[in-house]
Amino acid sequence: MTRTLILIRHAKSDWDDPRLTDHQRALNPRGRRAAPRIGAWLAREGLTPEEALVSDATRTQETWHLIADRLPDAPAPRLIPALYHASPDTMLRHLRDASASVVAMVAHNPGTAALARMLAKTPPAHPDFGRYPTAATTVLGFDAEDWRDIAPGTGQVRAFVTPRDLPDPA
């Protein structure tokens, strides 16, 4: 059996309201345009997750909802406070608790970029993979029976995209 991870950094957030904590920041207009692009792309590629592990920060939740609106039968998010600015090791620990074969994880940098690099057997040639901009998405495939069986350097990168790579959704 194979496992598929759709690893998403939250879309661009708004810094305009100094009264909000970092955790409370929502998406800015660019982020609200970018997230549906990722969702539409996932739908076109037939990549609908069965489980969504999402940081409980406002911007990650909003990113997931805008992506999920473009997917058929998108799951409700499982909000995980520990994914807020998590290290790649913490993110991997929570991924190993997943039960579905196709899982989306929406979190923050630098952890998201570090986890993508850690899991990828070979990084993609995309010039933005190293910096992992907002809403960047990596799709990794694993030849594993269970998420507990995956290890660093074993993921086959099936795709890496950024919102700038994609057209506006219809």
C-alpha positions in Angstrom: 0.0 0.0 0.0 1.1 3.6 -0.6 0.8 6.7 1.5 0.5 10.2 0.0 1.3 13.4 1.9 0.2 16.7 0.6 2.3 19.2 2.6 1.1 22.8 2.4 2.5 26.0 3.8 -0.3 28.4 4.7 -1.1 31.1 2.2 0.1 34.7 2.6 -1.1 36.3 5.8 -2.0 39.8 6.8 0.2 41.9 9.1 -1.9 45.1 9.1 -3.6 44.8 12.5 -1.0 45.2 15.3 -3.7 44.2 17.9 -3.7 40.6 16.6 -1.3 38.0 17.9 0.7 36.0 15.3 -1.6 33.1 16.0 -4.7 35.2 15.1 -3.5 36.6 11.8 -5.8 35.9 8.9 -4.9 35.7 5.2 -4.4 38.9 3.2 -6.1 39.3 -0.3 -3.2 37.6 -2.0 -3.4 34.6 0.3 -7.2 34.4 -0.3 -6.5 34.2 -4.0 -3.6 31.8 -3.7 -5.3 29.0 -1.6 -8.1 28.3 -4.1 -5.5 27.9 -6.8 -3.9 25.1 -4.8 -7.3 23.5 -4.2 -8.2 23.7 -7.9 -4.9 22.2 -8.8 -5.3 19.3 -6.3 -8.7 18.6 -7.7 -7.4 18.6 -11.3 -4.7 16.2 -10.3 -7.1 13.9 -8.5 -5.4 14.6 -5.1 -8.2 14.7 -2.6 -7.0 14.0 0.9 -9.0 11.7 3.2 -7.6 13.4 6.3 -6.4 17.0 7.0 -4.0 17.8 9.8 -4.1 21.6 10.3 -2.4 24.0 12.7 -5.0 25.8 14.8 -3.7 29.2 13.7 -6.2 31.4 11.9 -4.2 31.6 8.7 -3.7 27.8 8.4 -7.4 27.1 9.0 -8.4 29.7 6.5 -5.9 28.3 4.0 -7.4 24.8 4.4 -11.0 26.0 4.1 -10.2 27.8 0.8 -8.4 24.8 -0.5 -11.1 22.4 0.6 -13.8 24.4 -1.1 -12.3 23.4 -4.4 -12.1 19.6 -3.6 -14.7 17.0 -3.9 -15.5 15.4 -0.5 -12.7 17.3 1.4 -12.4 16.2 5.0 -13.1 18.5 7.9 -9.7 19.6 9.4 -8.3 18.0 12.5 -6.9 21.1 14.3 -3.6 20.3 16.0 -2.3 23.1 18.3 1.2 21.5 18.3 1.5 22.2 14.5 1.7 25.9 15.2 5.3 26.8 14.3 6.2 23.1 14.8 9.6 21.6 14.1 9.8 18.9 11.4 10.1 16.3 14.1 6.9 17.4 15.8 5.1 17.5 12.4 6.4 14.0 11.6 5.2 12.7 14.9 1.7 13.9 14.2 1.8 12.6 10.7 2.6 9.2 12.1 -0.7 9.3 14.0 -2.7 9.7 10.8 -4.9 6.9 9.7 -5.9 7.8 6.1 -3.8 6.8 3.1 -3.9 10.4 1.6 -3.2 13.1 4.2 -2.9 16.9 3.8 -0.9 18.8 6.4 -1.2 22.6 6.6 1.4 24.3 8.8 4.1 27.0 8.9 7.6 27.7 7.9 10.4 26.9 8.7 9.0 23.5 9.8 7.0 22.8 6.6 10.0 23.4 4.3 12.3 21.4 6.6 9.9 18.5 6.7 9.6 18.5 2.9 13.4 18.4 2.6 13.7 15.8 5.3 11.2 13.4 3.8 12.1 13.8 0.1 14.4 11.1 -1.3 15.4 13.6 -4.0 14.3 17.3 -4.0 12.4 18.6 -7.0 14.3 20.8 -9.4 11.8 23.7 -8.9 13.7 26.9 -8.0 11.3 27.7 -5.1 11.5 24.4 -3.2 14.4 25.6 -1.1 12.6 28.7 0.1 9.1 27.2 0.2 7.0 30.3 -0.3 3.5 30.8 1.1 1.0 28.2 -0.1 3.8 26.1 -1.6 2.7 22.5 -1.8 4.7 19.3 -2.1 3.1 15.9 -2.8 5.1 13.0 -1.5 4.5 9.3 -2.0 5.7 6.6 0.3 5.8 2.9 -0.2 4.5 2.1 3.3 1.7 0.2 5.0 1.3 2.7 7.8 2.4 6.3 8.5 4.5 5.0 11.4 6.7 3.2 8.8 7.8 6.3 6.9 11.3 7.6 7.5 13.4 10.6 6.4 14.6 10.4 2.8 12.0 7.8 1.7 9.4 10.1 0.0 9.1 10.3 -3.7 8.3 13.8 -4.7 5.4 13.5 -7.1 4.9 17.3 -7.4 5.8 20.7 -6.1 3.9 23.8 -6.9 3.4 27.4 -5.8 0.4 29.5 -6.5 2.4 31.5 -9.1 2.8 28.3 -11.1 -1.0 28.0 -11.4 -3.8 29.8 -13.2 -6.6 31.5 -11.4 -9.3 29.0 -10.7 -12.5 29.3 -12.7 
